Amino acid sequence: MLNLSVRNWNGKVVVDIREFYYKESKEMPGKKGPQTMIELAKGRHPFCSALSNAKNPAIIVGAGIFERTDKDAIFSTVEAISKNANAIRPDWNGLNVLLLNAAQAVALDLGLVPESNGSIESAKFLYLMGTDDVNLEKVLDDAFVVYEGHHGDRGVYRANIILPSSAFSKKEGTFANTEGCAQTTVLAVPTVGDARDGWKIVRALSEIAGAQLLMILLMLSDLK
């Protein structure tokens, strides 16, 4: 069975399609795997006509597909669906990837991508900047790990050095959500203990490393 819902988002009609089945009165993910996507790519699915007739079709896929062993085949199928629906063209980009973490959107904008899939496993030095979602089980035993953050999650237990940083509620800053939209925060409660703003930690480390960074602080009013 397919769970199909239609909703309005930013003035556009969005259609969600999710395959499911019932087990003991509970809604479970579909067993067919990517079969629905293959049918859409080959033009055999009943929803193909809706996609092809849409003025500005939008296709949203979860970043979880990149963790699958068949990620290349699946993304190739997604590209085929986008091409058939004319979702990517000079005046419209309807292919979207919903990232698992907000920081990933900014990292991609800055061009911060791993050199290879095994970059963490082979690293001798690992700097975790507010990162708690990385699987550290394959990190080398002799790797030197620095954790900068405030969650105190998995990265703390593997770290050789811990640099406590201020939480978003304890500093002024500009963040980006999973859609890449900028959001600003203001100080709600004061920072306690040895925690510092992230940019101050990076600047101090650059000075110690002999490659001092110049930090230019701009008021938000100056950016408007």
N, C-alpha and C positions, 0 to 999 in steps of 0.2 A: 504494500500500500504506500501511497505517497501523501505526505502532509504538505498541502499547498496553502500558503497564506499570502494575502495581498495587503500591503500597507503603504502609507504615504511617508516619504522621507525627503525632506528638503524640497518639497513641491513636486517630487517625482514618485511615480508608482513603482513599488518594489515587490517582486514576486519571489517568495522563498519556497524552494522545493526540497523536501527531505524525505528520504525513504525510511520506512519503519515497519515494525510488526508488533503484535501484542503477545506478551507472554505473562501469564498469571495476572492479567488485568493491568500490566505495566507496559508502557510504550518503550520499545527497544530499537536500537539502530538497525537499519536494514542489513540483511545478510548478503545482498547481491554485490556489495562493495562498489567498485566504480562502474558497474554495468550500466547504470542510468546515464552516466557521463558518456559512455561509449555510444549509447543509443542516440544521445543528443548530438554527438560529433558526427555520426553517420546519417543524421536526419531522419531517424526512424521513431523518435519519441514524439508523443502527441503534443508536447509543449514547443516543438521546433517552430511551428507556424507562428506562435505568439512571439518568439524571439526574433524571427525574421521580419515580422511586421512591426516590431517596436521601432519607434523613432530614435530613441537613445537607449539601447539595451545595456544593462549593467550586470556584470557577472562577478560575483564575490566568492572567493575561495579562501579557506582557512590555511594559515601558515603551517598547520600540522602535516600537510601533504609532503612538505619537504623533509620530514623525518621518516618517511616511509622508504622502504627499499626500492619500490617501484615509482619513486617520485618523478623520474624523467618521463616515463610513459604517461603518468597521470597529467603532468603539466603539458605535455604534448597534446593530450586530448583536450585539455582546457583551451589551449591555443586554437585548436581546430574548431571548437565551439564558438570562440570569439570571432574567428574569421568568417564562419558561416553566418553568424548573426550580424556581421559588419559592426562589431562592437569597438573595433580599434580603427580609427580613421583620423585624418588631419584635424577635424573639428570636434572630435570626441574620443575619449579614452574610457571605455566601459569595463576594462578588465582590472579588477581590484583584488589585492591580497590583504586579508585581515590578519594583522600580525598578532602574535601571542603576547607581546610586551610593548608598552608604549615607547620605551627607549629604542627599540629596533627601528622605528620610523625615522628618528633623528640620525641614527647610525648610518642608515642607508643614504640619507640626504648628504651626509658628510663623506660618503664613500668608504666607510669603515666596514669592510667585509673580510672574512677569513680568506687566507691565501689558498687553503685546501680544507677538505672535510676533516682531516686529521691534525689540524693545526694545534688544537689544545692537547691532544695526546702526545705530541712530539715536543711541546714547549718546555724549555728549561726554566723560563721565567713567566709567571702568569699574574697579571694585575687585574683584579676583579673590582671594577668601579660600580658599586651599587648593584652588582649582579648576584642574584641568589637562585637563578633557574638553570645554572649550568651543571651538567653531569660531570662531577669531578672524579668519578670512579676510575677513569682511564688516565688520569694525570700521572705523570712519572713520579716515582717515589722520591727521587732526588730533585724534583722541580721546586723552585722557590716561589711561593704564592703569597701575594699581598692582597689583603681584603680591605677595600675602602667602602664603607657603607654604614647603615644604621639598623638594618633588619636583624642582623645577627643570626642569619640562617645557615644553610649548609656550608657556604664559603668560609665562615668563621672557623669551623672545626678543622678545616684543612690548611688554613693560612699559617704562614710562618710569622707574618707581621699583620697586625690589625690597626687600621687607621680609621677611627670613628669619625663619621661625617654627620652633618645636621640633616634631620628629616625635612621633608618639604614644608611641614607646618612650622618649622623653626628657622626659616630663612626666606628672603625674597628671591624669586627665581622665575625663569621661563622654561616651561616644560612643553612637551608635545604628546598628544594622545595617540591612540592606535591609528587614527586617521591622518596623523601628521599635522594636526591643527595646533598652533601655539596657544598655550595657556599660561597665565601669570599668577603667581602666588605672593602673598604678603606674610610678614611675620605674625604668627598667632601666639606662640609661646616662646620664651627665650631658650637658647641652647644651653645645655647643662654639661658639666664634666669637661672632658678633653675634646669633645666634638668640635669640628670646624666646618665651615662651608666648603663644599667640594672644590671650588675654584681656588680657594686659599691653600688647600692641601697640594693641589697640582702645582701651583706657583712656587710653594716652598720646596717641593721635590725638584723642580726644575733648577732652582738656585743651587741646591746641594749637588745636583748632577753636573753643574757647570754649564748649563744651557738655559739660562734664566729666561722665562717667558714674560712678556710685557702684557699686563692685563689692563684693558681699557674699559672702564665702567661707564655705561651710558644710562641716563635716566630714561624711563619709558616715554616721558613727554618729548624727549629729543628724537625719538624714533618715529613719532607720528608725522 
